[in-house]
Amino acid sequence: MERARESTVIKNVPELSGNLKRDLLQEIAREFGTPVYVYDLDRIEQQFRALKEAFSGRKALICYALKANSNLSVVQRLAQLESGADCVSLGEIKRAILAGIPKYKIIYSGVGKQEFEIKEALRCGILFINLESREEMLCVEKCAKELGVVARISVRVNPDIDPQTHPYISTGLKENKFGVSIESAKEMYLYAHKSSFLEPIGIHFHIGSQLTKLQPIAESAQKIARLTHSLLALKMEIKFFDIGGGLGISYNEEETISPYDYAQAILGELRGLDLTIICEAGRFIVGNSGVFLVSVLYQKENQGKHFVIVDGAMNDLLRPSLYGARHRILALKNAESLRNVDVVGPICESGDYLGKDIALPPLNSGEILAVMSAGAYGFSMSSHYNSRPNCAEVVISKGKARLARTRESFEDLVARELECLK
């Protein structure tokens, strides 16, 4: 979905900070080519520690949401910081384990878990499975019975509260596909409590992504806290209060929530509940810790409208095309003269753009642009549309860059198809 063109101009004023310096980014572009994602591991560590510190007064576990950025080098750094993992597929569970996250710190969410995935998760001995429906609960019970184990579970409760974010990343309203109503959750907990193969140990809610308002978060925590009190009164041994994730970041000077205020808003609703808080942060940890570097191919003018055509495209960074997300874009050269341009890619779609009405200086072919705030939901949402191979990923730590994923070749792209032609 493409937004109508906005009349306001995004000023080209983002600051590169931490390890993301102009000279180093230019060097990375020369050495590894473009398009390329670059992640500052030290900034990621700072963000993780800030969130962990915000909950330091209570028992808490930060479970990094791999869907935001599942590069093994990123996840490995978080594992070294004693992070847990929020996973929404068997592949993400395997990535988390491969990167060094202990199985007992892994939770498994998502609305469409298949039997083979559930069984593998149970064999792994992860912390618990977040249930999204009654039918899924019965499937988990069946799998646990066949394996002869007890499945630790939590129920994702949909509090039906407007998160005040983009509709595509809203998950806490009754019209969203996620979770169950409070009444349905009560019935599921009662069933699980009586089952010989289910052990309800947690309760979960997650109302959306890129949250910048405290009120919906606090209201949701209040609703789910009331439900938790009622479950504890029924002698259920709930140990974990999973608040989901979604803490927003600044893409274009949005006012965001500080980790301290976020934690206090939730803790204020949990009086009398001595539970371990689980926070499934993703975007907050990695979003502003990454940039997407692209090279200018051509400039084009069409009846007064200016375009800068680059080698990165919507298959590499989908957010602008998918729901009108607006990333700042920075030219790595300094210049006084600026003009408004659309930064577009080579894909055969009018929706293939990285930014519209961006103030940039005159550019020559080969010059490098940095698409800011690209550490979350960038590479992890990429595709092979137009038979474009996936780009490379690079990480920086203590000012030194190294390759974290090699650039995919055309041969990689077609290898499994060629096997079927033999």
Buried (B, 14 or more C-beta within 10 A) or exposed (E): EEEEEEEEEBEBEBEBEBBBBBEBBBEBBEEBBBBBBBBBBBBBBBBBBBBBEBBEEBEBBBBBBBBBBBBBBBBBBBBEBEBBBBBBBBEBBEBBBEBBBBBEBBBBBBBEBEEEBBBBBBEBEBBBBBBBBBEBBBBBBBBBBEBEBBBBBBBBBBBBBBBBBBEBBBBBBEEBEBBBEBEBBBBBBBBBBEBEBBBBBBBBBBBBBBBBBBEBBBBBBBBBBEBBEEBBEEEBEBBBBBBBBBBBBBBBEEEBBEBEEBBBBBBEBBEEBEBBBBBBBBBBBBBBBBBBBBBBBEBEEEEEEBBBBBBBBBBBBBBBBBBBBBBBBBBBBEEEEBEBBBBBBBBEBEBBBBBBBBBBBBBEEEBBBBBBBBBBBBBBBBEEBBEBBBBBBBBBBEEEBEBBBEBBEEEEBEEEEEEEEE
